Amino acid sequence: MTHETPARSAQSAKGMVTSPHALATQCGVNVLAQGGNAIEAAIATAAALWVTYPHFCGLGGDAFLLVSDAQGQVQTLSGIGQAAADTRGYSGAIPVRGPRSTLTSAGTVDALGQALALSRTAWQGSKSWGELLAPAVALARDGFEITASERFWLNFRLADAAALPGVYPAFLHASQVPPPGFVRHQPELARTLETLAERGPRAFYEGPLAQRIAAGLRAAGSPLTALDLAQTRARVEQPLRVGYRGGELLAHQPPTQGLTTLQIMGLLERFDLSAIAEGSADHYHLLVEAVKQAFLDRNRFVADPEFGMVPVEHLLSPAHLDAGARAIRRGTALPWPHPYQQGDTVYVGAADAAGNSVSLLATVYFDWGSGVRVGDTGMLWHNRGAAFSLDPAHPNGLAAGKRPFHTLNPGMYRKDGKVQLLYGTQGADGQPQTLAAVLTRLIDYRMEPMEALSAPRFLLGKTFSDSTDSLKLEEAVAPDAVAELRRRGHTISLIAAHNPLMGHPGAIAIDPVSGHMTGAHDPRSDGLAIGL
């Protein structure tokens, strides 16, 4: 199979899907064309990404969905794997790769399974689990051309090959990074997906397949057991909300950093961006300083609320946001030596003609996750457990059954009860930063999705390729803006324009009157939005 990913927007009044891989997007659009709804399309797309984007997502990872029906009823599903019941033996620091980093279960499959149940009961969905996974099975069995993104991350991690024992034997070709056009086949993964398609989503957690998964994890050296898998459940919750420009932004509850994105936007609500030129030093400075204020709170508080109090109402209260806005100095940068959270992710947005919509993120945490392939299942397991701290006083301290802090936070923007924007991005700590840039461009500066996604962006703090705490700016940022940001005290590092390290957001804009949809996926990715 071949595909092209031109940097263009998609247009439709009948339905739309966006994802970081054109084949996966097409799988979702095919579901819409067959009469399926937005949840069903999102599931088919996400399942295809398990196959075509193995470096960023997979069966052995976590996932998050925001779903809105045509009447404006919104729910979140948080598919977060909990820590193993037995977490003894960890000291010093949790390994970021390898078997000992596989200490949390995987919530992706249960999150999508519960979403499909919601589709059937509340959205009159008619597609079966097996139907929606069938395209993914075919891609794994019959093959597809690997992406530029996969080749980039295989090359990028070659020096770390020893720490990724399950990756390089399986994903190299003749001991080399495969060339462009190489067709990837994954027969073991195809068999696992076939079993899952036949037996339903809970087969991942209970029964013969779950026993195989548990045995593969045990053989690799993971502390996870069959009981840990069986106890894994996605949470269905109400979203957090914050007002912005006459509408409201929606995000997931902790332990995600959805709260952080909402704080950033709540701070920006207190400034008149109409008086600030898009892409100017004032624009970037305000975004960066709002990020810093929200990250200070995030690092202090955001964790699993079942293991400690997270003061959500206080952090989103007008009084707290007012105080944070007053702390932003318009002409001076706040110094920033703070820890960086890594991670990689895929974004899927889907909307149907009936007015239903889904905003979804799925992840294996770092690129290639833990680097551990689970037995003969063909799947990689994530390393989200490495996000825990071994300091018992830390809010994100490791504990049996606890859910780790998560950077993932897909979102929606609504006005008068109608969804007008679906959005989300890959990029760990970069997620709320990228979203701040994209959302101000979509809402305040009224850009269309492709224009907003293509514009130059920033990233504060350490990255995969730069261990300094500098403010990374793409070289396409205007030179006078760069000079002025330096004058204000920002330590600047310039990186190439459209750098793949700057996140891969996607967005769908929906006209509230006509229902017309305009969508795009970041040109830094292999992605594409397709309208029905």
C-alpha positions, 0 to 999 in steps of 0.5 A: 500500500502507498500513500501521500500526505499533502499539506492541505486541509480537508473539507466536508459537511458529512464527516471527517477524520484526522490522524498522523497516518493517512492509511489510518485516517482512511480506515476511519473515513471508510467507517463513516462512509458505511454509516458508522458514527464518530466513535466507531470511526475513531476506534478503527483509526486508532486500531490501524495506528497500533499497526502503522505507528508502532513507535508512538502507540499500540495495544500495550499502551494507554488512551484517552477519549473525549466524546460529545453527542449531538445534544452536547452531552460530553464524557471522558474516558481515561484508559490508564493502566495502574501500577502492579500490585507488587512494586517491591524491589524498586530503589534509586530510580525507576528505569526508563526502558526495559522490563522494569519500566513495564510496571503499569498495565495498559488501558487502551483496549478497555478505553476503546471497548467502553467507548464502543459500548457507549456508541451502542447504547447512546449513539445507536452504533451498529458496528461490531468490535471485529468489524472495526479491528478488521482493517488493522488486522489486514494492515498487519498481515498484508503489509504497508509502507513504513512512514518517514516518522518511523524511520526517523525514530529508528535512526534517532535511537540507534545509539540506544539499541541495547536498551530497546531489545524488542525493537531493533530485531523486529523493526530493522531490515537486514540489520539496517533502518529500512529504506523508504518504501519498505513494506512492513509485515507484522504476522504476530501482531496480526494474529493477536489482533485477530484473536482480539477481534474475535473475542472482544476487548476484555479478551486483552485482560481476561482469558487465554490471550490475557494469560499469554500477555501475562506470561510474556511480561513475566518472562521479560521480567515485568512485575505485572501479573494476570491479576493486574491485567484483569483489574484494569478498567478505563474511567468514565468521568465528566470533563474539566472546563474553563471559559475562553472567549465566550466558549469553553475548553474541555479536558480530562481529569487528573492524573492527566495534565488536561488541567494544565492546558486549561490553566494556560488557556485560563491565564491567556483569557485574561489578556487581550490577544486582539491587541497582540500580533500573531507570531510576535515576541509579545505573542510568544512571550505571553504563551511561554510565561503562561506555560511556566505559571501552569507548570509550577502548579502541575509539578506540585499537584497533578497526580492520581486523585485517589491517592492524594488531593488534587485541588482542581477547583482552586487551580481553575478558580477565577481568583487563582487564574487572576493571581497567575496572570498578575505574576506574568511579567510582560517584559521579563522572562521567568527563569526556568530550570524545571524537570521535563516530561517526555513522551510520544503519542498519536492524535485522532479526531473524528466527527460525523454528520449527526453532530457526534464527535471524538477527540482521542490520544493514544500513547506508549509513553517514550517512542517505542515505549519500554522497548519490550516485546511481549512474548509472541504477541507482536506488541510493544509494552509501554513504559508509563510507569517510569513517570512515577517517583520513588520519593514517597512524599512526591504526589506522583510517588509509586504505589500499588494500584496507582495511576501515573501522571499522564501528559495526554490531554485531547480537547474540545472547544464548545460555544452555546453547547456545540463543539466547534473545535477538536484538537490534540497533539503528540509531545509530552511536556510539549502538549500544552505548549503546542495546544496554547499556540494552536488554540490561540491561532484557531480561536483568537486569530481565526486561522484555518486548521492547516494554517494554525498547525503549520505556523512556527512553534516553541518548546520550553525545556529539555527535549530528546535532542537538547538537554538544556532548559532553553526555549526552543524556537523553530527557525521560521519565527521572525528574527526580530521576534527572536531578538526581542525574546532574547532581550527579555531574558529567554535563553533561545535555541533555534531548531529547524523549521517544521521539526518533528520534535515540535509535536504532531497536532491535529484539529477539526473545526466545525461550523456551528451553523452549517456543520461544515468541517475543516480539518488538518494534521500537522505537516511535521507528521505523516498525517492527513485529515480526510473528509467524507 
